[in-house]
Amino acid sequence: MPLSHTRSHLLQQKAETIFPGGVNSPVRAFRSVGGEPPFLTHAEGAWLFDEDGNRYLDLFGSWGPMILGHAFPPVVDAIREAAGRSASFGASTASEAALATLVQRCFPSVEKLRFVSSGTEACMSAVRLARGFTGRDFIVKFEGCYHGHSDAMLVKAGSGVATLGIPGSAGVPAETVMHTLALPFNDLDTVRAAFAARPDQIACVILEPVVGNAGTIPPAPGYLEGLREITRKHGALLILDEVMTGFRVSLGGAQQLYNIRPDLTTLGKIIGGGLPCGAFGGRADIMNCLAPLGPVYQAGTLSGNPLAMAAGIATLEHLIANQQTIYPGLDSTTSQIAEGVAKLAREAGVTLTTNQVGSMFTWFFTSSPVTDFASASTSDTAVFGRFHRAMLEAGVWLPPSQFEAAFVSTAHGREDVDFLLSAARKALPH
């Protein structure tokens, strides 16, 4: 029996009179997959509930941070207790250092850090710091990697930009991005050529060590090591954007998984238990260039706000205390989902390429191996859109874009896997 979406439809119509496209973040609009987005009321564990009383198995986890599932009781309790003392002070609290210490425990490369309120802020600030520290202007990023919507980063940025078919963004002056070099991911030769063409001009290389904003794309063997060698040789900084991968692909992120020590790291909402939070940090000599110690300015009234700190402490303490069971369990559940649907696709004669790293994965509707944004772009987005709509109608909420990773939480159990596979068996084209 088809799901009812009457109330969500009415709410979407109202939203379109108030918000551009009816949303406050473009990919929520479902433009690339068709249909209208359900309006949610609450979530519990691995499940989302909408205004029409429907429930959906959640496979995007608020775009990654809900690693412990929704409304995880220790996190809820910590937020409630902190809110009782005030939602914001705009002044220092002991909880900031408490959370920072937990981050440092898991990320040894982060000798000092600073909290912000989003991954966009973290990446924007890290790039500014790299430029200030090195005295250089050029930055290298990679096609399909999304580092937030600051002007210098909106160049071949994957994610919602790719989903909507926008090459960059109107309103970004050419002068702003003239120092941003966008290169193909997993291609060291183009990086070497960029440094050869601009000796002593490149401040940093920034990348998602596992791409999540063009769908899941792992680094090729030796790729991250090659970037580390090139940047060190030329006096540029290596910035790992672990907004998605931090605490996700392992307790210490991709840098632990691949044994790479960056100069700077950026982190996102997972360190705030899903609340607005981010951080950037790294070598102490670089971080000491920030005001008030140095000339690089960065600030934020809500940076280190007590609600996010409390939620982050509860989240990271649980991950650290239970890491020996959490991460093998996440990897196993994710493999059951990713490989289970891939097997069903083969049986149905559907062309599918599956990429998985830890508890993040993507099904690409293409026969080609997906190793960069160009190969990800060969995926049949029309087929993905039909699959997404069929899965949603069957009660499974996938990321509403071919170019976004899916995520699994500790709340997903065997029954949830079976439910998803049953839905996929019916949703896959035949």
Secondary structure, 3 states (H helix, E strand, C coil): CCCCCHHHHHHHHHHHCCCHHHCCCHHHHCCCCCCCCCCEEEEEECEEEECCCCEEEECCHHHCCCCCCECCHHHHHHHHHHHCCCCCCCCCCHHHHHHHHHHHHHCCCCCEEEEECCHHHHHHHHHHHHHHHHCCCEEEEECCCCCCCCHHHCCCCCHHHHHCCCCCCCCCCHHHHCCEEEECCCCHHHHHHHHHHCCCCEEEEEECCCECCCCCECCCCCHHHHHHHHHHHHCCEEEEECCCCCCCCCCCHHHHHCCCCCCEEEECHHHHCCCCCEEEEECHHHHCCECCCCCECCCCCCCCCHHHHHHHHHHHHHHHHCHHHHHHHHHHHHHHHHHHHHHHHHHHCCCCEEEEECCEEEEECCCCCCCCHHHHCCCCHHHHHHHHHHHHHCCEECCCCCCCCEECCCCCCHHHHHHHHHHHHHHCCC
